[in-house]
Amino acid sequence: MQIILSRESEASVVEKAVTVLGKGGIVVYPSDTVYGLAVDATNQSAILNLAKLKNRRVDQKFSFNFSDLDMVKKFCEISDYQEKTVSKYLPGPYTFVINKDISIRIPKDNIITKIVRSFGKPVTATSANITGKSPATSTRNLDAKIYLAADLIIEAPDFVGSAPSTVVDITSEEARVLRQGSFKFP
């Protein structure tokens, strides 16, 4: 199902996305950088299906969208340094590696943040593309395999894509940029 995101449809979009996620489905959504793919981050079966769809190695971890710092602290342990860093840069176009299993993302003023808040659990934060291909910046340039596999596609007609998020490793107090997005760190 494809649905157009507008101010009038936002509540309905959130409700439909929460239903799809609750059933282990895949949602294509516009983030604050590129289009993303969301599944319930606590549903291992959904994670495996997403990895297969994207042609990712099974050992390759996904980043997760959270609604806010309180949700991050509810689902994972973070140090004082990590909390201070995350508080300074999120919400925004950054992904922070917290430990070998968890990377966090809190997009700024975005539909996925509202979906996650309503869902009550983190969801994956991965670009809507097959591994190694360019991320989708429009629903028109979604890979056919992703288009057909998605249970819900949220189209934002006014969406203007940019580079994917800047990924920063903060597993130690020496932050390292792993992928440079459109915003510099620090």
BELZIJO-V842724 format. One record per residue. N is the residue number from 1. RES is the residue in one small letter. SS is DSSP state (H for helix, E for strand, - for the rest). PSI is psi in whole degrees, -180 to 180 (none if undefined). D_FIRST is the distance of its C-alpha to the first C-alpha in Angstrom with 2 decimals. Layout:
# BELZIJO-V842724
{{N/RES/SS/PSI/D_FIRST} {N/RES/SS/PSI/D_FIRST}}
This chain:
# BELZIJO-V842724
{{1/m/-/136/0.00} {2/q/E/136/3.80} {3/i/E/142/6.58} {4/i/E/129/10.25} {5/l/-/127/12.71} {6/s/-/172/15.98} {7/r/-/-40/18.89} {8/e/-/-32/17.97} {9/s/-/-4/14.35} {10/e/H/-48/15.38} {11/a/H/-41/16.25} {12/s/H/-40/13.05} {13/v/H/-47/11.09} {14/v/H/-46/13.72} {15/e/H/-46/13.55} {16/k/H/-42/9.88} {17/a/H/-43/10.60} {18/v/H/-41/13.87} {19/t/H/-47/12.61} {20/v/H/-47/10.43} {21/l/H/-40/13.55} {22/g/H/-24/15.86} {23/k/-/9/14.61} {24/g/-/17/15.16} {25/g/-/177/11.64} {26/i/-/131/10.86} {27/v/E/129/9.70} {28/v/E/129/10.30} {29/y/E/153/12.34} {30/p/E/126/15.21} {31/s/-/-162/18.49} {32/d/-/5/21.95} {33/t/-/-66/22.54} {34/v/-/177/19.70} {35/y/E/143/15.99} {36/g/E/171/15.89} {37/l/E/126/14.39} {38/a/E/134/14.74} {39/v/-/164/15.54} {40/d/E/117/18.12} {41/a/-/-13/21.40} {42/t/-/2/23.34} {43/n/-/101/21.49} {44/q/H/-36/23.36} {45/s/H/-43/21.24} {46/a/H/-40/18.07} {47/i/H/-45/20.38} {48/l/H/-41/21.69} {49/n/H/-41/18.34} {50/l/H/-43/17.54} {51/a/H/-41/21.09} {52/k/H/-44/20.76} {53/l/H/-43/17.60} {54/k/H/-4/19.53} {55/n/-/42/22.77} {56/r/-/153/24.57} {57/r/-/147/27.80} {58/v/-/-32/27.64} {59/d/-/-5/30.24} {60/q/-/120/28.40} {61/k/-/153/27.27} {62/f/-/152/24.21} {63/s/-/161/24.72} {64/f/E/140/23.33} {65/n/E/134/22.11} {66/f/-/160/24.18} {67/s/-/-32/24.31} {68/d/-/177/28.05} {69/l/H/-35/31.30} {70/d/H/-40/31.86} {71/m/H/-39/28.74} {72/v/H/-49/29.97} {73/k/H/-25/33.35} {74/k/H/-33/31.92} {75/f/H/-14/30.24} {76/c/-/156/32.80} {77/e/-/134/36.40} {78/i/-/146/37.21} {79/s/-/169/40.68} {80/d/H/-42/42.20} {81/y/H/-46/41.99} {82/q/H/-43/38.27} {83/e/H/-43/37.62} {84/k/H/-43/39.70} {85/t/H/-48/37.95} {86/v/H/-43/34.41} {87/s/H/-33/35.47} {88/k/H/-37/36.85} {89/y/H/-15/33.88} {90/l/-/144/30.75} {91/p/-/148/28.56} {92/g/-/-178/28.28} {93/p/-/48/27.36} {94/y/E/150/29.20} {95/t/E/129/28.58} {96/f/E/126/31.58} {97/v/E/117/32.64} {98/i/-/-42/34.30} {99/n/-/-174/35.37} {100/k/-/-16/34.71} {101/d/-/-21/31.63} {102/i/-/127/30.11} {103/s/E/134/28.98} {104/i/E/151/27.70} {105/r/E/137/25.71} {106/i/-/94/25.39} {107/p/-/153/23.69} {108/k/-/130/25.34} {109/d/-/64/23.85} {110/n/-/154/20.23} {111/i/H/-36/16.96} {112/i/H/-33/17.00} {113/t/H/-39/20.47} {114/k/H/-38/19.43} {115/i/H/-47/16.68} {116/v/H/-43/19.39} {117/r/H/-45/21.94} {118/s/H/-37/19.98} {119/f/H/-34/19.06} {120/g/-/4/22.77} {121/k/-/156/22.61} {122/p/-/157/22.19} {123/v/E/164/19.16} {124/t/E/150/19.46} {125/a/-/78/20.19} {126/t/E/148/19.87} {127/s/E/151/19.01} {128/a/-/78/15.94} {129/n/-/164/18.17} {130/i/-/139/20.05} {131/t/-/129/23.38} {132/g/-/-14/25.93} {133/k/-/167/23.67} {134/s/-/142/23.13} {135/p/-/149/20.52} {136/a/-/131/17.70} {137/t/-/7/18.69} {138/s/-/154/15.90} {139/t/H/-21/12.37} {140/r/H/-25/14.46} {141/n/H/25/16.54} {142/l/-/140/14.19} {143/d/-/140/15.71} {144/a/H/-37/14.12} {145/k/H/-42/14.51} {146/i/H/-44/12.51} {147/y/H/-45/9.68} {148/l/H/-30/9.64} {149/a/H/-23/10.35} {150/a/-/137/7.90} {151/d/-/-24/6.11} {152/l/E/131/4.92} {153/i/E/120/6.19} {154/i/E/114/8.67} {155/e/E/128/10.57} {156/a/-/103/14.17} {157/p/-/-31/15.97} {158/d/-/9/19.34} {159/f/-/131/18.78} {160/v/-/108/21.88} {161/g/-/162/21.82} {162/s/-/-164/25.01} {163/a/-/153/26.47} {164/p/-/170/25.05} {165/s/-/155/26.83} {166/t/E/126/30.51} {167/v/E/125/31.06} {168/v/E/127/34.30} {169/d/E/116/36.04} {170/i/-/35/37.83} {171/t/-/-22/38.88} {172/s/-/176/42.43} {173/e/-/6/43.96} {174/e/-/91/44.03} {175/a/-/138/40.56} {176/r/E/131/39.49} {177/v/E/121/36.82} {178/l/E/-30/34.88} {179/r/E/126/32.56} {180/q/-/121/33.26} {181/g/-/-154/30.37} {182/s/-/-13/30.94} {183/f/-/133/32.87} {184/k/-/153/36.17} {185/f/-/133/37.28} {186/p/-/none/39.53}}
